[in-house]
Amino acid sequence: MDESTDQKRRDWAAEKAAAFIHPRPAPTPRAVHFELPTIDTAKDMPGAIAGVLKAVADGEISPSEAQSVVAIIEAQRKAVETTDLLERIEALEGRITR
């Protein structure tokens, strides 16, 4: 704000301070709508990911939105795998105790 200071230095300082004085608003999350196949088994995951990629390619969702959806699909994959492993362990334990 010192008018006796070199103009280039003042411009530089204003540019650096602008981010603090006028911060950019955070993006507003939105609901996204696009087709995904049912995800019941681990074999369904590649199709679901392909659906997300198609939605990005078609401009239905942004890459960052796709990343969020893929994280949800990954959580579903873990749940499916955990259930499958639990069933397999219970089946093995059932064989051993008989």
C-alpha positions in Angstrom: 0.0 0.0 0.0 3.1 2.2 0.2 2.9 4.4 -2.9 6.5 5.3 -2.7 7.5 1.6 -3.3 8.4 0.4 -6.8 5.3 -0.5 -8.8 6.6 -4.0 -9.7 7.1 -4.8 -6.1 3.6 -3.5 -5.2 2.1 -5.6 -8.0 4.0 -8.7 -6.8 2.8 -8.2 -3.2 -0.8 -7.6 -4.3 -0.7 -10.9 -6.3 0.6 -12.8 -3.3 -1.9 -11.3 -0.9 -4.9 -11.8 -3.2 -5.2 -15.5 -2.4 -5.7 -14.6 1.3 -7.9 -11.6 0.8 -10.1 -13.1 -1.9 -9.9 -16.9 -1.4 -11.4 -19.2 -4.1 -14.6 -20.8 -2.9 -14.5 -24.5 -2.3 -16.3 -26.6 -5.0 -19.8 -27.5 -4.1 -20.4 -31.3 -4.1 -23.2 -32.4 -6.4 -25.1 -35.6 -6.9 -24.1 -37.4 -10.1 -26.3 -39.7 -12.1 -25.1 -42.3 -14.6 -25.6 -46.0 -15.3 -23.6 -48.6 -13.4 -24.0 -52.3 -13.5 -24.9 -54.2 -10.3 -21.9 -55.0 -8.1 -22.5 -58.3 -6.4 -19.2 -60.1 -7.0 -15.6 -59.2 -7.5 -16.1 -60.1 -11.2 -18.5 -57.1 -11.5 -15.9 -54.6 -10.5 -14.2 -54.1 -13.9 -17.6 -53.4 -15.5 -18.4 -50.8 -12.8 -15.0 -49.1 -13.3 -15.6 -49.1 -17.1 -19.0 -47.5 -16.5 -17.3 -44.7 -14.5 -14.7 -44.2 -17.3 -17.4 -44.0 -19.9 -19.3 -41.4 -17.8 -16.1 -39.3 -17.7 -15.4 -39.7 -21.4 -19.0 -38.7 -22.2 -18.7 -35.6 -20.0 -21.4 -36.8 -17.6 -19.1 -36.5 -14.6 -15.7 -34.8 -13.9 -12.5 -36.8 -13.3 -12.6 -35.8 -9.6 -16.2 -37.0 -9.3 -15.1 -40.3 -10.9 -12.4 -40.6 -8.4 -14.9 -40.4 -5.6 -17.2 -42.9 -7.2 -14.3 -45.3 -7.7 -13.5 -45.0 -4.0 -17.0 -46.1 -3.3 -16.7 -49.0 -5.7 -13.4 -50.0 -4.0 -15.2 -50.0 -0.6 -17.9 -52.3 -2.2 -15.1 -54.5 -3.5 -13.6 -54.8 0.0 -17.1 -55.7 1.4 -17.6 -58.3 -1.2 -14.2 -59.8 -0.7 -14.6 -59.9 3.1 -18.0 -61.7 2.7 -16.5 -64.2 0.3 -13.5 -64.9 2.5 -15.8 -65.3 5.6 -17.9 -67.8 3.7 -14.8 -69.7 2.6 -13.3 -69.8 6.1 -16.6 -71.0 7.6 -16.8 -73.7 5.0 -13.3 -74.8 5.7 -13.9 -74.8 9.5 -17.0 -76.8 9.0 -15.0 -79.5 7.2 -12.4 -79.6 9.9 -14.8 -80.0 12.8 -16.8 -82.8 11.2 
